[in-house]
Amino acid sequence: MLNKSKIKLGIAPIGWTNDDMPDLGSENTFEQCVSEMALAGFTGCEVGNKYPKDVRELKKALDLRGMEICNAWFSTFLTTKPYHETEKGFIEHITFLKEMGAKVVGVSEQGNSIQGASLPIFEAKHIMNDEEWDLLCTGLNKLGKAAKDMGITLTFHHHMGTVVQTAAEIDRMMENTDPALFNLLFDSGHLAYCGEDYMYILKKYIDRIKHVHLKDIRPDVIKKVKDEKKSFLEGVRMGTFTVPGDGAIDFVPIFEVLAKNDYEGYVLVEAEQDPAIANPFEYAVKARRYIAEKAGL
C-alpha cells in the first residue's frame, strides 16, 4: 500500500479538454474540470489550456476546491533551436510553477517530434544522431541546474512520437545526465504503447523518478493504430488511452515498487480521451476507486 503521508494523488485536465486537439472537450469549462476533479477525490492537478494564467485567480479557484498544481508540461527544443531560446521560456514557466507552490516540472523534447503530426506513429519517429544526443543531454543538465537553483525538480516525460520514447533511449538519456540535476517522469502508458517493459524502467530508475503518470492503454486500439498506420493524435481519438483500472495494465506491481522504494511525490492519473465518448468525471471516479482499492491511497 502506498504511504498517504508521502504520496499525493492528482489527475490531469487533458481528460476534460485536450491541449493538442482543442475541439476535444471544447464544451468543458475550467470550473467544471477542477470541480469534478475535487469531487472525484483528487487533491492535485497539472495545468490545462483553459486554466487562468493569473496566479492569484488560479490559486483562489483551486483553494476553494482543496486542489493544488503539482506540475505543468513544458516543451523543450534543445535539439533544433539555440539553447537560450528554450531556457528563456523555461525560466518563465518554472517561475509560474514556483508561485503556484509546485515542486516539479515535466519537460518533453519536441525537436523533431511527430507527436502532433499527421504521420504514422510507429513508422515515422525520428532517431537522433550523436550530435543531437549531446545537445539534448547537455541542455537538460543546464535546465536541471536552473530549476534546482529555483527549488524546482526537473523531470523528463518520455513520450510516444518524440525522440525519447523507447527504453534504450531513456537509458541513454539517463546515463548522460547528472542525477543531481535531472530526473525522470515515469509514464506507464507511453512505455506500454510502444511495447516496452515499463517495469524495467520503473525498477531501474526508481531513485530518479520524481513524478508518476498513471496511464492505461487499450491494446486492441493500439493494434489498429499500428496496422492502419495512424498518427498519435488519431490514436487518441480512437481511444488508445484510458484510466487505470479500465485498460490492460496491472498497476499493482507499479504500486508495489513505489511503496517498497519509499517513493515520495505525486502519482497522477492521465488519460487523454474524447470526453464526448468517455465522460471525464465518470472516468475520474473509476480511476479513483481503482487506486483506492489497489493502492490504499
Protein Blocks (a to p, Z undefined) as FASTA:
>chain_A
ZZfklpccdddfklmpcfklmmgoplpcfklmmmmmmmnopabdcddfkbcfblklmmmm
mmmnopacfbdcddddfklpcfklmmmmmmmmmmmmmmnopabdcdddfehiaklpccdf
klmpccddfklmmmmmmmmmmmmmmmmmnopacdddddehiablbfmlmmmmmmmccfkl
gccdddfklmmmnopafklmmmmmmmmccbdcdddddfklmmmmmmnopafklmmmnopa
ccehiambdfklmmmmmmmnopacdddddddddfklmgfklmmmmmmmmmmmmnoZZ
